Amino acid sequence: MLLIDKIGYLADSYRYADFAFVGGSFKDKVHSIMEPLCCGLKVAVGPLYKNSPEGVKYLDRFVFSGKSTEDMLQIFEKNSTPDKEAVTFAMKKNLNASQKVLDLILNSSVRN
């Protein structure tokens, strides 16, 4: 287990992990879930994750929420086997999102 509580180290560290807990979700709101997801990791979060669209979208598939220490332990036990290929495949479906949004805007303005 590796715990990191310092700014600037997390994004690079995810590539060495099999699973991630993303903080902030027991106190206020969850931090970035996208970073570990894009590294192919399943993610555990606390109950305050709804500020993350990815947290909501991938809940119970790649993102798992718990309300207590016991919940977190169960989440880690159930998801200890990495499934990086499935997570990475799902994340790749989101590639080129900016271009897709731009195309929608341009196509919408052409019709008006």
Backbone as CSV, one residue per row, in Angstrom:
resi,resn,N_x,N_y,N_z,CA_x,CA_y,CA_z,C_x,C_y,C_z
1,MET,0.843,-1.162,0.000,0.000,0.000,0.000,0.897,1.235,0.000
2,LEU,0.493,2.210,-0.787,1.204,3.473,-0.872,0.207,4.593,-0.629
3,LEU,0.462,5.436,0.338,-0.375,6.589,0.614,0.380,7.848,0.230
4,ILE,-0.295,8.706,-0.519,0.332,9.961,-0.946,-0.591,11.096,-0.534
5,ASP,-0.050,12.039,0.197,-0.813,13.188,0.657,-0.022,14.454,0.329
6,LYS,0.339,14.586,-0.926,1.156,15.710,-1.368,0.736,16.086,-2.789
7,ILE,0.640,17.345,-3.050,0.236,17.839,-4.365,1.338,17.580,-5.388
8,GLY,0.927,17.124,-6.573,1.860,16.974,-7.672,2.426,15.580,-7.882
9,TYR,2.117,14.644,-7.001,2.684,13.302,-7.120,1.665,12.251,-7.556
10,LEU,0.403,12.516,-7.354,-0.610,11.496,-7.589,-0.693,11.028,-9.041
11,ALA,-0.812,11.938,-9.970,-1.014,11.551,-11.366,0.053,10.574,-11.849
12,ASP,1.305,10.833,-11.506,2.380,9.928,-11.917,2.348,8.611,-11.153
13,SER,1.857,8.631,-9.942,1.872,7.432,-9.101,0.792,6.422,-9.472
14,TYR,-0.300,6.873,-10.069,-1.391,5.967,-10.408,-0.948,4.837,-11.331
15,ARG,0.013,5.076,-12.172,0.429,4.035,-13.116,1.074,2.829,-12.435
16,TYR,1.464,2.976,-11.180,2.066,1.875,-10.424,1.036,1.123,-9.569
17,ALA,-0.191,1.578,-9.577,-1.209,1.034,-8.684,-2.129,0.041,-9.390
18,ASP,-2.867,-0.698,-8.581,-3.905,-1.592,-9.081,-5.297,-1.086,-8.718
19,PHE,-5.369,-0.185,-7.744,-6.637,0.311,-7.227,-6.355,1.645,-6.551
20,ALA,-7.336,2.548,-6.528,-7.096,3.856,-5.912,-8.257,4.270,-5.013
21,PHE,-7.937,4.922,-3.924,-8.930,5.629,-3.127,-8.702,7.107,-3.391
22,VAL,-9.754,7.811,-3.801,-9.632,9.241,-4.077,-10.256,9.998,-2.914
23,GLY,-9.483,10.866,-2.339,-9.876,11.574,-1.134,-10.833,12.727,-1.335
24,GLY,-11.200,13.313,-0.222,-12.115,14.450,-0.196,-13.569,14.036,-0.079
25,SER,-13.857,12.805,-0.387,-15.242,12.356,-0.515,-15.918,11.978,0.802
26,PHE,-15.212,12.115,1.906,-15.838,11.928,3.213,-16.113,13.265,3.881
27,LYS,-15.480,14.327,3.389,-15.532,15.621,4.057,-16.348,16.655,3.290
28,ASP,-16.027,16.815,2.015,-16.615,17.913,1.246,-17.078,17.414,-0.119
29,LYS,-16.123,17.167,-1.000,-16.412,16.642,-2.334,-15.180,15.910,-2.831
30,VAL,-15.394,14.965,-3.701,-14.306,14.111,-4.169,-13.356,14.896,-5.079
31,HIS,-12.096,14.535,-5.012,-11.104,15.113,-5.919,-11.216,14.416,-7.269
32,SER,-10.263,14.571,-8.142,-10.353,14.046,-9.506,-10.384,12.520,-9.562
33,ILE,-11.477,12.007,-10.060,-11.619,10.570,-10.286,-11.056,10.197,-11.653
34,MET,-11.023,11.152,-12.565,-10.559,10.869,-13.929,-9.111,10.413,-13.991
35,GLU,-8.247,10.973,-13.157,-6.831,10.590,-13.220,-6.630,9.093,-13.010
36,PRO,-7.140,8.518,-11.918,-6.948,7.072,-11.766,-7.725,6.262,-12.797
37,LEU,-8.909,6.714,-13.182,-9.656,5.989,-14.212,-8.872,5.933,-15.513
38,CYS,-8.280,7.051,-15.895,-7.511,7.084,-17.146,-6.238,6.245,-17.071
39,CYS,-5.822,5.897,-15.864,-4.690,4.978,-15.693,-5.166,3.535,-15.599
40,GLY,-6.471,3.316,-15.798,-7.014,1.970,-15.802,-7.340,1.415,-14.433
41,LEU,-7.509,2.292,-13.441,-7.759,1.831,-12.082,-9.234,1.895,-11.718
42,LYS,-9.678,0.920,-10.935,-10.953,1.036,-10.253,-10.716,1.978,-9.081
43,VAL,-11.785,2.663,-8.647,-11.629,3.733,-7.668,-12.635,3.585,-6.528
44,ALA,-12.159,3.759,-5.312,-13.024,3.831,-4.140,-13.154,5.287,-3.729
45,VAL,-14.363,5.664,-3.322,-14.636,7.021,-2.861,-15.581,6.955,-1.666
46,GLY,-15.651,8.046,-0.942,-16.615,8.163,0.138,-17.977,8.535,-0.422
47,PRO,-18.900,8.921,0.437,-20.271,9.190,-0.003,-20.473,10.502,-0.760
48,LEU,-19.513,11.419,-0.702,-19.678,12.730,-1.347,-18.917,12.771,-2.672
49,TYR,-19.410,12.040,-3.633,-18.745,11.895,-4.939,-19.554,12.499,-6.088
50,LYS,-20.749,12.980,-5.828,-21.657,13.384,-6.911,-21.238,14.661,-7.625
51,ASN,-20.206,15.342,-7.132,-19.663,16.488,-7.867,-18.827,16.019,-9.054
52,SER,-18.583,14.725,-9.142,-17.795,14.154,-10.233,-18.714,13.440,-11.219
53,PRO,-18.863,13.963,-12.436,-19.703,13.269,-13.424,-19.245,11.832,-13.666
54,GLU,-17.934,11.615,-13.618,-17.404,10.259,-13.823,-17.759,9.363,-12.640
55,GLY,-17.770,9.933,-11.453,-18.162,9.173,-10.273,-19.584,8.656,-10.394
56,VAL,-20.452,9.515,-10.893,-21.857,9.130,-11.082,-21.985,8.145,-12.243
57,LYS,-21.331,8.433,-13.352,-21.452,7.604,-14.557,-20.924,6.183,-14.349
58,TYR,-19.809,6.055,-13.671,-19.167,4.744,-13.539,-19.390,4.093,-12.179
59,LEU,-20.328,4.641,-11.371,-20.611,4.076,-10.062,-21.026,2.610,-10.191
60,ASP,-20.459,1.793,-9.353,-20.704,0.351,-9.281,-20.142,-0.430,-10.460
61,ARG,-19.511,0.264,-11.396,-18.802,-0.430,-12.482,-17.303,-0.317,-12.270
62,PHE,-16.824,0.924,-12.139,-15.409,1.176,-11.888,-15.185,2.058,-10.668
63,VAL,-16.232,2.698,-10.191,-16.166,3.585,-9.022,-17.084,3.000,-7.951
64,PHE,-16.548,2.889,-6.736,-17.287,2.256,-5.651,-17.313,3.182,-4.450
65,SER,-18.503,3.417,-3.917,-18.665,4.361,-2.820,-19.009,3.641,-1.524
66,GLY,-18.413,4.129,-0.445,-18.705,3.597,0.881,-18.856,4.727,1.873
67,LYS,-19.457,4.393,3.010,-19.718,5.412,4.024,-18.883,5.242,5.284
68,SER,-18.102,4.158,5.350,-17.357,3.892,6.578,-16.056,3.163,6.265
69,THR,-15.230,3.033,7.282,-13.987,2.279,7.141,-14.290,0.837,6.739
70,GLU,-15.321,0.262,7.348,-15.701,-1.120,7.032,-16.104,-1.240,5.562
71,ASP,-16.866,-0.257,5.067,-17.249,-0.252,3.651,-16.012,-0.219,2.753
72,MET,-15.054,0.645,3.113,-13.834,0.765,2.302,-13.067,-0.551,2.268
73,LEU,-12.979,-1.223,3.406,-12.286,-2.513,3.447,-12.976,-3.536,2.555
74,GLN,-14.286,-3.564,2.583,-15.035,-4.495,1.725,-14.838,-4.154,0.251
75,ILE,-14.843,-2.866,-0.065,-14.631,-2.444,-1.462,-13.256,-2.894,-1.938
76,PHE,-12.232,-2.674,-1.122,-10.880,-3.096,-1.497,-10.800,-4.612,-1.663
77,GLU,-11.427,-5.362,-0.766,-11.390,-6.822,-0.847,-12.086,-7.331,-2.107
78,LYS,-13.231,-6.767,-2.440,-14.001,-7.210,-3.615,-13.343,-6.813,-4.927
79,ASN,-12.546,-5.762,-4.914,-11.978,-5.226,-6.155,-10.465,-5.281,-6.189
80,SER,-9.896,-6.192,-5.436,-8.440,-6.262,-5.359,-7.800,-6.761,-6.652
81,THR,-8.565,-7.450,-7.489,-8.028,-7.913,-8.770,-8.132,-6.774,-9.779
82,PRO,-7.025,-6.335,-10.336,-7.070,-5.245,-11.311,-7.823,-5.649,-12.576
83,ASP,-8.460,-4.707,-13.192,-9.153,-4.918,-14.461,-8.841,-3.730,-15.363
84,LYS,-7.544,-3.450,-15.484,-7.099,-2.240,-16.185,-7.573,-2.190,-17.635
85,GLU,-7.644,-3.337,-18.302,-8.075,-3.344,-19.707,-9.513,-2.867,-19.845
86,ALA,-10.407,-3.333,-18.972,-11.814,-2.924,-19.052,-11.981,-1.447,-18.744
87,VAL,-11.270,-0.966,-17.726,-11.378,0.451,-17.362,-10.813,1.320,-18.484
88,THR,-9.650,0.949,-18.996,-9.016,1.712,-20.070,-9.889,1.725,-21.321
89,PHE,-10.487,0.599,-21.654,-11.374,0.517,-22.818,-12.551,1.486,-22.659
90,ALA,-13.155,1.521,-21.468,-14.274,2.432,-21.221,-13.837,3.892,-21.312
91,MET,-12.648,4.204,-20.809,-12.159,5.582,-20.849,-11.853,6.018,-22.284
92,LYS,-11.380,5.092,-23.112,-11.055,5.443,-24.500,-12.287,5.824,-25.301
93,LYS,-13.449,5.398,-24.840,-14.698,5.800,-25.505,-14.933,7.306,-25.366
94,ASN,-14.259,7.926,-24.398,-14.415,9.364,-24.155,-13.387,10.208,-24.906
95,LEU,-12.526,9.569,-25.683,-11.521,10.328,-26.423,-12.184,11.295,-27.397
96,ASN,-11.525,12.392,-27.652,-11.982,13.407,-28.608,-13.281,14.086,-28.188
97,ALA,-13.530,14.162,-26.889,-14.753,14.784,-26.394,-14.842,16.248,-26.820
98,SER,-13.733,16.966,-26.792,-13.754,18.382,-27.196,-14.172,18.523,-28.648
99,GLN,-13.663,17.651,-29.503,-14.025,17.704,-30.921,-15.509,17.382,-31.103
100,LYS,-16.018,16.431,-30.356,-17.433,16.061,-30.451,-18.327,17.228,-30.043
101,VAL,-17.950,17.920,-28.966,-18.725,19.074,-28.505,-18.653,20.192,-29.541
102,LEU,-17.475,20.454,-30.063,-17.313,21.487,-31.090,-18.155,21.164,-32.317
103,ASP,-18.145,19.923,-32.760,-18.956,19.505,-33.904,-20.456,19.749,-33.639
104,LEU,-20.909,19.430,-32.420,-22.312,19.668,-32.076,-22.641,21.155,-32.140
105,ILE,-21.754,21.972,-31.609,-21.986,23.423,-31.617,-22.008,23.949,-33.047
106,LEU,-21.041,23.540,-33.847,-20.980,24.007,-35.226,-22.169,23.530,-36.046
107,ASN,-22.566,22.286,-35.876,-23.721,21.760,-36.607,-25.012,22.444,-36.159
108,SER,-25.107,22.780,-34.886,-26.272,23.463,-34.374,-26.359,24.882,-34.921
109,SER,-25.235,25.597,-35.000,-25.246,26.974,-35.488,-25.468,27.033,-36.984
110,VAL,-25.070,26.011,-37.730,-25.291,25.980,-39.174,-26.772,25.846,-39.487
111,ARG,-27.497,25.079,-38.671,-28.916,24.864,-38.894,-29.752,26.079,-38.530
112,ASN,-29.253,26.919,-37.637,-30.046,28.078,-37.178,-29.874,29.218,-38.070
